[in-house]
């Protein structure tokens, strides 16, 4: 896979999967820059140790990153883990292992994970909507009926889901679903804005929606990204065993 899309010398951006915190306050994720040094196999490659000015940045073994690879045909994205680091011929090297497949990437996108997760949703009530849009304290109205749907891909920025109900673009939704955190399920309750809705040509009465998270807590966003990383890593392990 790597040899088909990546070449020696391609520029790379690395962004840590985990949050970086200083003095208890979350800071922006650091982006590191590197280049492909060599391709070792279809899922491992050597890259140059990142530098800032003249200082080497010693990224630790087992650290996990969202990689963006610059190729002539466009940008590609994957999730990767540092599995080794060393010095060879006076060059400082990181060995990274892909834990997801390479995908075409558009700027400002988060990595999207294909899945089939149950979720429930409803449109926000007028008073809820007013409070959310004005960032006022609010409590969701309990007991209102929720419509079951299926999430077909999820990212740190939003999700895509299928439903027998059509939600109008620009509508604000209350959405709830469960994700595995360790060995236990954790419930997530989020607010999302419908970006698009269309009926599937081959499944009349089923509507595909794209939703963007609205004013999401950064800790929750990072938990979702971490979940995606872990699930992609499990999938790669299964592929190797087959």
Helices and strands as residue ranges (DSSP letters): H 2-5, E 11-16, E 21-22, E 25-26, E 31-39, E 44-48, E 51-52, E 55-56, E 64-71, E 74-88, E 91-98, E 103-105, E 113-123, H 126-133, E 147-154, E 158-163, E 172-181, E 184-200, E 203-213, H 218-241
